[in-house]
Amino acid sequence: MLVGSSSTHSIREIFGKNLIDNDDAIRKVSISGIAEHSRLIKGIIYPESIESLRKCISDAYKNNIPVYPVSCGNNWGYGRSCPPVNDCIIINLKKLNKISNFDAELGSVEVEPGVTQGQLAKFLENTNWMMDCTGAGPDTSIIGNILERGFGHSPLGYRTRHFAVTKVVMANGDVCDLTTPGRFIGRVGFSAGLHELFTQNNIGVVVGIRLELVARQEESLRCIIKLNHKSSISKYIDAMRLLKAEQTITALPHIGNHYRMLGIFHQFDFDRKSSNLTFTEEELAELLKKYKLSPWMSSFAVLGSSSVAKAKAKRIKRQLKGIAKVYIISYSTLNRINKITNWLAKHVKWLPKINTINSNVEDIYHAMGIFEGIPNNVALKGCYWRNKQSTPRTDIDPIENGCGFMWVAPSLPMLGADVEKFMDLTEQEFNKYNFELAVTLTAVTSMLCQAIISVYYDASSVEETQKAKKLVESLRELYSKNKWIPYRRAVDEMPLDQYHYETGAVWLRKIIKKSVDKNNIISPGRYEFKE
Ligand SMILES: Cc1cc2nc3c(=O)[nH]c(=O)nc-3n(C[C@H](O)[C@H](O)[C@H](O)COP(=O)(O)OP(=O)(O)OC[C@H]3O[C@@H](n4cnc5c(N)ncnc54)[C@H](O)[C@@H]3O)c2cc1C
C-alpha cells in the first residue's frame, strides 16, 4: 500500500510558496526522538484555512504525493511529528485553531486541530465547564491526542468515548461534514457509529471535532494515595476495580512508581561514587526519604456536591485501609497553601529552605491543577531523568533539548494478579539492560488498566541509546507474547511487522482505507502492516 511520488511536476511547483523546505525546519521534523529513528521529509506546509488545506490535499492526491497530517506535532515519546515512511510532506495544522459553538448549557465545544489544551483551558476559564486534561501540557493539541486515542485524568478522560468528528478533509480533497442536526446530545444519527473510525486509521484529515466538557462542581477534593509497600500494587488494583465499578471513582486515577515520581524532583546522578549503573537499593531508599515518596503514589480528583464528594472520599479510605495511606485535601485549600508559601518566599526570605518548599508546593499545586482542567508542563521535568546536558526545563520541547525517552503502552486487565505478573516481568527486562523502571498504571475503566512504561536514556551516548532501543524491543516482544496489546504505538514500529491477533480487524481496516484513499496518500504506514 505504500506509495512513492509518480508526479512529473516538482514538489515546489505543486505546492508553491506554501512549502517550507529549509534545512533547519526539515531537520526538526525528521527526528522522531525515538532512539536514532528519523525519516526523510520533503517539506512542511502550515495551512491557514480549511480551503487551503483542501487544495493542498487535493494537489497531493492528483500527484500521488504522501502527506502526514499532524495537529500540533507534539506526540512526544511516540515520535513527535515524524512519519513512519520517507518522503512525506508534513501538514502541520497548528494555524487552524478556532474554538466555536460553545454550548454553555449542555457542556460541549467545537475545536479545530491547532487548538491546544492551554488555549481551550483559557477559553473555559470563567465558565461552569472545564476540559479533560492530559499530562502532556498546554502546547499539545486536543484533536491529535484524541486521534491517537490518548487519555486524560477527569471523568471524561477516556476521551475516545466523548467526542464526535464534525469535519474531515478526505484524501481527494472533498470535505465531509459529519455534524448531526440540532444541538449536540452525544453520538446519534447516521454518523453515530463513524467517529472512532477516524482514530488511528488515517481515513482523512480531521479538521473539526465536538468535545464533551466536565462540569465544575461544588467540591473538588484531591485524593493522594501512598502505597505502604511495593508489593501492595496487586491489592490496590483490585480495590480500584471495585471503586471504579461502583462509580465511587469516576476519574481516571494514575498511579506512578517510585522512579516515575522521582523524575519530577531529581535527575539521575551519573557522577556519584557507586559503580552501579543504576541506583542501588540504599541510594534509592535515601532519595525516596528525601522527597517523601513511597514505592507507588497516586492522585486524582473526587468531584461532587460537598456531601457526596466527602462520602466518596470516606469510602475510598475504607477500601484502601491496610494497603495505602490516603490523604484528602480540597483544591481550594491547596490554592491557599500555595499563596502562603509564595508570599513567604517573597517577603520572609530568611526562612530556612523557603525557596525549595515554595517551589515544591508550586509544582504540587500545578500538578493538581490538571484535575481542574488546567494543563501544565510539570510532567516534562521527568523527561530529563538521564539528560546529561540540561537540568529540567518546562519551557522547551524536551527532544530539542536533548532528552532521551520512549514510551511503551501495553493494556492490561484490571486484575491485581495480572498487573503483578506484568510488573515482575517488566522489571526483569529493565534489570537486564540496567535502566530504571518508571511506570504509570491508569484505571481507565473497571476492566482496563493502561500501563505507560517510560524508558529514559542518555541521548548523547550512542551506546546507551542503542541499549535503550533494545530494551524497548524486548518489552514489545514480551507484551505481545502475553497479549498485553498496546493501545498506541511509536513511529519506529511502523509500518508494523506481521501481527497474529485481530486478523479480522486488520483485514477490514485495509479495505476501508483503500476505499477512501486508493493510493494511500494520507499517513502511509501509520498503523499499517508491512506488505
Ligand atoms: C511528559 C509527558 C506527558 C504526557 N502525558 C500524556 C497523557 O497524559 N495522555 C496522553 O494521551 N499522552 C500523553 N503524552 C504523549 C503526547 O505528548 C500527547 O499525547 C500529545 O497530546 C500528542 O501530541 P499532539 O497533541 O500535538 O498530537 P499530534 O502530534 O499533532 O498528533 C498525533 C498523531 O495523530 C495523527 N493526527 C494528528 N492530527 C491529525 C489530524 N487532524 N488528522 C489526521 N491525523 C492526525 C498524526 O498521525 C499524528 O502523528 C505525554 C507526553 C509527555 C512528554
The ligand as an ORCA input file, in Angstrom:
! r2SCAN-3c Opt
* xyz 0 1
  C       5.590     14.351     29.997
  C       4.579     13.838     29.015
  C       3.302     13.540     29.453
  C       2.352     13.035     28.560
  N       1.111     12.763     29.032
  C       0.179     12.249     28.215
  C      -1.123     11.937     28.714
  O      -1.441     12.153     29.898
  N      -2.013     11.394     27.852
  C      -1.713     11.175     26.538
  O      -2.574     10.686     25.801
  N      -0.494     11.467     26.048
  C       0.465     11.994     26.836
  N       1.714     12.297     26.333
  C       2.047     11.943     24.929
  C       1.829     13.063     23.856
  O       2.730     14.114     24.050
  C       0.381     13.570     23.825
  O      -0.488     12.518     23.512
  C       0.124     14.726     22.846
  O      -1.193     15.185     23.020
  C       0.321     14.341     21.376
  O       0.727     15.472     20.645
  P      -0.282     16.399     19.833
  O      -1.491     16.614     20.656
  O       0.460     17.581     19.379
  O      -0.735     15.444     18.644
  P      -0.099     15.328     17.189
  O       1.331     15.027     17.311
  O      -0.480     16.501     16.388
  O      -0.925     14.080     16.640
  C      -0.613     12.759     16.931
  C      -0.785     11.903     15.664
  O      -2.167     11.870     15.301
  C      -2.321     11.997     13.872
  N      -3.053     13.252     13.612
  C      -2.945     14.375     14.333
  N      -3.793     15.305     13.899
  C      -4.451     14.777     12.853
  C      -5.499     15.258     12.012
  N      -6.030     16.461     12.197
  N      -5.970     14.435     11.055
  C      -5.463     13.183     10.896
  N      -4.479     12.673     11.676
  C      -3.982     13.455     12.657
  C      -0.917     12.028     13.285
  O      -0.561     10.732     12.868
  C      -0.054     12.473     14.455
  O       1.265     11.986     14.384
  C       2.697     12.818     27.193
  C       3.983     13.144     26.758
  C       4.914     13.661     27.660
  C       6.291     14.009     27.182
*
